């Protein structure tokens, strides 16, 4: 497997050659990053021609992603909106000379910090709390879907990811999940788990992968559309 990059005007396209029969074009949320998986024997010129014929579709998908609602930058101020498993909570910050903590009470997210705690430290505390939520929620999902798919995951990473909701490395049987999934409805996390575990059976997004997803989770395309419609983290995405 080899990787290269081509330019279509100002648009970079990552190209990966694999032992596959057909070309697979993907536009990845939330930034609109473009990748092409192509057969090993296919020339770079042929791949470029293929990409040019798909430019209209690529730009249409990127436009949808650019217009996707984005969260305002978090300032960690009183009554600021934060989301947990798809539900909105209003932040309440309280200072105390005690270890920091986060609790959900009715429709409030109560953030307890030491006096003088900076916004950056508050952000780090909340990020770590979201990471913990994912780790707690994902364990039973992994156990359940490992049995259904007949696969085994060796390592799970939960981290802040700018361009992907998740990823899978079939060679190491490891998956990575975006910390921000803890902000989305629970079914989004389950969809990502099934998606990444299915890559242990089929590494590419080919017809077999789609057939497997249809078999394991018949409503997976609805879940995919849902997660890509939801607000994403405010970032400078380069557009």
GUVEX-759831 format. One record per residue (C-alpha): y, z, x; residue number from 1; residue in one letter. Coordinates in Angstrom, 2 decimals. Layout:
<atoms>
         v         w         u     i   aa
         Y         Z         X   NUM    a
...
</atoms>
This chain:
<atoms>
         v         w         u     i   aa
      0.00      0.00      0.00     1    x
      3.41     -1.00      1.41     2    x
      6.96     -0.33      0.24     3    x
     10.09     -2.46      0.53     4    x
     13.43     -2.85     -1.21     5    x
     15.18     -5.95     -2.49     6    x
     18.76     -6.37     -3.73     7    x
     19.70     -8.15     -6.94     8    x
     23.43     -8.28     -6.41     9    x
     24.49     -4.63     -6.35    10    x
     21.17     -3.46     -7.82    11    x
     18.50     -2.10     -5.44    12    x
     14.91     -2.57     -6.52    13    x
     12.07     -0.62     -4.89    14    x
      8.97     -2.77     -4.41    15    x
      5.49     -1.37     -3.85    16    x
      2.56     -3.69     -3.14    17    x
     -0.80     -2.42     -4.36    18    x
     -4.32     -3.63     -4.97    19    x
     -3.52     -4.67     -8.55    20    x
     -3.66     -7.95    -10.50    21    x
     -0.36     -7.95    -12.40    22    x
      3.30     -7.14    -11.75    23    x
      4.64     -3.93    -13.31    24    x
      8.37     -3.43    -13.76    25    x
      9.79      0.02    -14.56    26    x
     13.29      1.35    -15.24    27    x
     13.21      5.10    -14.73    28    x
     15.34      7.62    -16.63    29    x
     17.73      9.23    -16.32    30    x
     19.49      7.08    -13.69    31    x
     18.02      3.64    -14.38    32    x
     16.26      3.36    -11.01    33    x
     14.23      0.12    -10.88    34    x
     10.77     -0.21     -9.35    35    x
      8.28     -3.06     -9.20    36    x
      4.58     -2.63     -8.45    37    x
      3.17     -6.00     -7.35    38    x
     -0.17     -7.36     -6.11    39    x
     -0.60     -7.14     -2.33    40    x
     -0.77    -10.92     -1.93    41    x
      2.45    -11.64     -3.85    42    x
      5.36    -12.82     -1.69    43    x
      8.72    -11.06     -1.71    44    x
     10.40    -14.28     -2.89    45    x
      8.08    -14.47     -5.90    46    x
      8.78    -10.83     -6.69    47    x
     12.53    -11.50     -6.49    48    x
     12.23    -14.45     -8.89    49    x
     10.25    -12.29    -11.30    50    x
     12.91     -9.56    -11.14    51    x
     15.72    -12.07    -11.77    52    x
     13.99    -13.29    -14.95    53    x
     13.96     -9.67    -16.17    54    x
     17.59     -8.86    -15.29    55    x
     18.78     -8.92    -18.90    56    x
     16.12     -6.44    -19.97    57    x
     16.76     -4.23    -16.93    58    x
     20.49     -4.03    -17.63    59    x
     19.82     -3.28    -21.31    60    x
     17.59     -0.34    -20.36    61    x
     20.09      0.94    -17.79    62    x
     22.91      0.75    -20.36    63    x
     20.91      2.92    -22.76    64    x
     20.37      5.48    -20.01    65    x
     24.04      5.50    -18.96    66    x
     25.07      6.13    -22.55    67    x
     22.61      8.97    -22.95    68    x
     24.33     12.23    -23.81    69    x
     24.83     14.47    -20.79    70    x
     25.34     18.17    -20.59    71    x
     28.79     19.30    -19.55    72    x
     28.82     21.04    -16.14    73    x
     27.72     24.65    -16.53    74    x
     30.43     27.21    -15.66    75    x
     28.43     30.31    -16.73    76    x
     31.23     31.57    -18.91    77    x
     31.02     33.73    -22.03    78    x
     29.65     31.87    -25.10    79    x
     28.76     28.78    -23.09    80    x
     25.87     26.80    -24.60    81    x
     22.52     26.83    -22.84    82    x
     19.23     25.37    -24.08    83    x
     15.77     26.88    -23.90    84    x
     12.77     24.97    -25.29    85    x
     15.06     22.79    -27.37    86    x
     17.01     25.65    -28.95    87    x
     20.69     26.42    -28.32    88    x
     21.75     29.84    -27.05    89    x
     25.21     31.22    -26.36    90    x
     25.57     32.85    -22.96    91    x
     26.58     36.49    -22.71    92    x
     27.29     37.69    -19.17    93    x
     27.20     41.40    -18.48    94    x
     27.70     43.13    -15.13    95    x
     25.71     46.15    -13.99    96    x
     24.72     47.72    -10.67    97    x
     21.08     46.78    -11.19    98    x
     18.74     43.88    -10.40    99    x
     19.76     40.68    -12.25   100    x
     17.85     39.62    -15.34   101    x
     17.88     37.12    -18.21   102    x
     16.81     37.85    -21.78   103    x
     16.92     35.88    -25.02   104    x
     18.05     37.91    -28.02   105    x
     18.49     36.18    -31.36   106    x
     20.73     33.21    -30.43   107    x
     22.11     34.67    -27.22   108    x
     21.07     34.27    -23.59   109    x
     21.96     37.58    -21.94   110    x
     22.56     37.22    -18.21   111    x
     22.84     40.54    -16.39   112    x
     24.29     40.31    -12.88   113    x
     25.83     42.59    -10.31   114    x
     29.65     42.91    -10.29   115    x
     31.36     40.03     -8.52   116    x
     28.41     37.64     -8.72   117    x
     29.56     34.06     -8.03   118    x
     29.04     31.07    -10.32   119    x
     26.70     29.56     -7.70   120    x
     24.56     32.71     -7.72   121    x
     24.50     32.71    -11.54   122    x
     23.34     29.10    -11.46   123    x
     20.59     29.92     -8.95   124    x
     19.41     32.84    -11.13   125    x
     19.25     30.68    -14.24   126    x
     17.50     27.85    -12.35   127    x
     14.86     30.27    -11.11   128    x
     14.45     31.66    -14.63   129    x
     13.89     28.15    -16.01   130    x
     11.36     27.50    -13.25   131    x
      9.49     30.66    -14.28   132    x
      9.47     29.52    -17.92   133    x
      7.86     26.23    -16.92   134    x
      5.24     27.92    -14.76   135    x
      4.26     30.30    -17.57   136    x
      4.10     27.53    -20.18   137    x
      2.33     24.92    -18.05   138    x
     -0.73     26.95    -17.00   139    x
     -2.48     26.92    -20.40   140    x
     -1.50     23.26    -20.90   141    x
     -3.03     22.27    -17.58   142    x
     -6.22     24.20    -18.34   143    x
     -6.54     22.61    -21.79   144    x
     -5.86     19.03    -20.69   145    x
     -7.93     19.20    -17.51   146    x
    -10.96     19.76    -19.75   147    x
    -10.03     16.99    -22.16   148    x
     -9.37     14.41    -19.44   149    x
    -12.10     15.54    -17.05   150    x
     -9.70     15.93    -14.11   151    x
     -8.65     18.75    -11.79   152    x
     -5.16     19.63    -10.57   153    x
     -5.01     21.38     -7.20   154    x
     -1.28     22.11     -6.98   155    x
      1.67     22.27     -9.37   156    x
      5.26     22.12     -8.16   157    x
      8.23     22.96    -10.38   158    x
     11.57     21.92     -8.96   159    x
     14.98     20.45     -9.73   160    x
     14.59     16.65     -9.87   161    x
     17.51     14.25    -10.25   162    x
     15.71     11.06    -11.20   163    x
     12.35     11.99    -12.73   164    x
     10.95     14.34    -15.33   165    x
      7.70     14.53    -13.40   166    x
      5.46     12.85    -10.83   167    x
      1.84     12.81     -9.70   168    x
      0.17     12.37     -6.33   169    x
     -3.42     11.30     -7.10   170    x
     -4.48     11.57     -3.45   171    x
     -3.65     15.30     -3.31   172    x
     -4.28     16.01     -7.01   173    x
     -0.82     17.54     -7.28   174    x
      1.89     17.15     -9.92   175    x
      5.61     17.91     -9.91   176    x
      7.62     18.90    -12.96   177    x
     11.38     18.96    -13.46   178    x
     12.85     22.44    -13.99   179    x
     15.02     21.01    -16.80   180    x
     11.93     20.54    -18.97   181    x
     12.38     24.20    -19.94   182    x
     15.50     23.08    -21.83   183    x
     13.61     20.53    -23.91   184    x
     11.29     21.05    -26.91   185    x
      7.80     22.26    -25.89   186    x
      6.15     18.97    -26.88   187    x
      8.14     17.25    -24.10   188    x
      6.46     19.42    -21.48   189    x
      3.04     18.75    -22.97   190    x
      3.70     15.00    -22.96   191    x
      4.69     15.14    -19.28   192    x
      1.56     17.12    -18.42   193    x
     -0.68     14.57    -20.15   194    x
      1.23     11.68    -18.57   195    x
      0.87     13.04    -15.03   196    x
     -2.76     14.09    -15.47   197    x
     -3.59     10.62    -16.77   198    x
     -2.31      9.28    -13.45   199    x
     -5.26     11.06    -11.83   200    x
     -7.42      8.59    -13.75   201    x
     -5.11      5.59    -13.40   202    x
     -2.32      5.73    -10.76   203    x
     -0.25      2.84    -12.17   204    x
      1.39      2.18    -15.53   205    x
     -0.96     -0.69    -16.34   206    x
     -2.82     -1.60    -19.52   207    x
     -5.58      0.90    -18.74   208    x
     -3.03      3.70    -18.38   209    x
     -1.52      2.85    -21.77   210    x
     -5.00      2.72    -23.35   211    x
     -5.82      6.14    -21.93   212    x
     -2.53      7.62    -23.16   213    x
     -3.16      6.14    -26.62   214    x
     -6.58      7.77    -26.57   215    x
     -5.51     11.22    -25.37   216    x
     -2.12     11.51    -27.12   217    x
     -1.63      8.92    -29.87   218    x
      2.06      9.88    -30.39   219    x
      2.94      9.80    -26.68   220    x
      5.47      6.97    -27.01   221    x
      7.37      8.95    -29.63   222    x
      7.48     11.95    -27.25   223    x
      8.67      9.69    -24.42   224    x
     11.49      8.32    -26.57   225    x
     12.40     11.86    -27.60   226    x
     12.70     13.20    -24.06   227    x
     14.78     10.21    -22.97   228    x
     17.17     10.67    -25.92   229    x
     17.83     14.32    -25.17   230    x
     20.87     15.42    -23.15   231    x
     20.28     15.38    -19.41   232    x
     21.83     17.46    -16.66   233    x
     25.37     16.57    -15.66   234    x
     25.25     14.84    -12.29   235    x
     27.13     12.16    -10.39   236    x
     24.51      9.46    -10.84   237    x
     26.21      6.74     -8.82   238    x
     27.22      4.47    -11.70   239    x
</atoms>
